[in-house]
């Protein structure tokens, strides 16, 4: 299975994406977007910023777990990880986003067939 961004609508009717690694595990999730176009821009921002280690904000939660945010060039959070039990696991999640995001396909779950969006992954990400 290839890594993929899944586009879906939440219960409030907002568009969101989640990045799934090749093992199917969600490694990054977005905020809600009013329009599908905004959600797609978020995906492209993740692809662009994922390889840059300085874009990751490593955090420790109040309960002692670990997570990270991926930020854009203007310092806006574009994706948030799940909680991890250890720093090592969190850092592994970051490495997975770096590796998988740039070439991940997009599966649009808001389409009746859940089809992949044409033109993805971007040509520069094809190896």
C-alpha positions in Angstrom: 0.0 0.0 0.0 1.3 3.5 -0.9 1.2 6.3 1.6 -1.8 8.5 1.0 -3.7 11.6 2.0 -7.3 10.8 2.7 -9.7 13.8 2.2 -13.0 13.4 4.2 -15.8 15.4 5.7 -16.1 15.5 9.5 -19.4 15.5 11.4 -19.6 19.3 11.2 -19.4 19.1 7.4 -15.8 20.5 7.2 -13.1 19.0 5.0 -10.1 17.4 6.6 -7.2 15.3 5.6 -5.2 12.6 7.3 -1.8 11.3 6.1 -1.6 7.5 6.3 1.8 5.7 6.1 2.3 2.6 4.0 1.2 0.5 7.0 -2.2 2.3 7.1 -1.5 4.1 10.3 -2.5 7.8 10.5 0.6 9.9 11.1 -0.7 13.4 10.6 -4.1 15.0 10.7 -5.4 18.4 9.7 -7.7 21.0 11.1 -11.1 21.5 9.5 -11.5 23.5 6.3 -14.8 25.1 5.1 -14.0 24.4 1.4 -12.4 21.4 -0.3 -10.0 23.8 -2.1 -8.6 24.9 1.3 -8.1 21.3 2.3 -6.2 20.6 -0.9 -4.0 23.6 -0.3 -3.3 22.2 3.2 -2.2 18.9 1.5 0.1 20.7 -0.8 1.6 22.7 2.1 2.3 19.4 3.9 4.1 18.0 0.8 6.2 21.2 0.5 7.1 21.5 4.2 7.4 17.9 5.3 11.1 17.4 4.3 12.2 20.4 6.3 13.1 19.4 9.9 12.8 23.0 11.1 9.1 22.9 10.3 8.4 20.4 13.1 7.3 21.6 16.6 8.1 18.8 19.0 5.8 18.9 22.1 5.2 17.1 25.4 1.6 17.0 26.6 0.5 17.7 30.1 -0.1 13.9 30.6 3.6 13.3 29.6 3.0 12.0 26.1 4.7 13.2 23.0 3.3 14.8 19.8 4.3 17.1 17.0 2.9 19.8 14.8 4.0 20.5 11.2 4.1 24.2 10.5 4.1 26.1 7.2 6.6 28.9 6.3 4.3 31.5 7.9 4.3 29.4 11.2 0.7 28.2 10.9 0.0 24.6 12.0 -0.9 22.5 9.0 -0.9 19.1 10.6 -0.9 17.5 14.1 0.3 14.0 15.0 -1.3 11.5 17.3 0.1 11.1 20.9 3.1 8.9 21.3 4.3 7.1 24.5 8.0 8.0 23.9 10.1 10.7 22.3 11.7 8.0 20.1 8.3 7.0 18.8 7.4 10.7 18.1 10.6 11.2 16.3 9.9 8.1 14.2 6.5 9.6 13.3 8.3 12.8 12.1 10.6 10.7 10.0 7.6 8.9 8.5 5.9 12.2 7.5 9.2 13.4 6.0 9.5 10.2 4.0 5.9 9.7 3.0 4.2 13.1 2.5 6.0 14.4 -0.6 4.9 11.5 -2.9 1.7 10.3 -1.2 -1.4 9.9 -3.4 -4.6 11.6 -2.5 -7.7 9.5 -1.9 -10.8 11.7 -1.9 -13.3 10.0 0.4 -15.8 12.7 -0.3 -16.2 11.3 -3.8 -18.7 8.3 -4.0 -15.9 6.0 -5.2 -13.2 7.3 -2.9 -11.1 7.7 -6.0 -7.6 9.1 -6.2 -7.5 12.7 -7.4 -6.0 13.1 -10.9 -2.5 14.4 -11.1 -1.3 13.1 -7.8 1.4 12.6 -6.7 3.0 15.7 -8.1 5.4 15.1 -11.0 8.4 16.4 -9.0 7.7 13.8 -6.3 7.7 10.8 -8.7 10.9 8.9 -8.3 
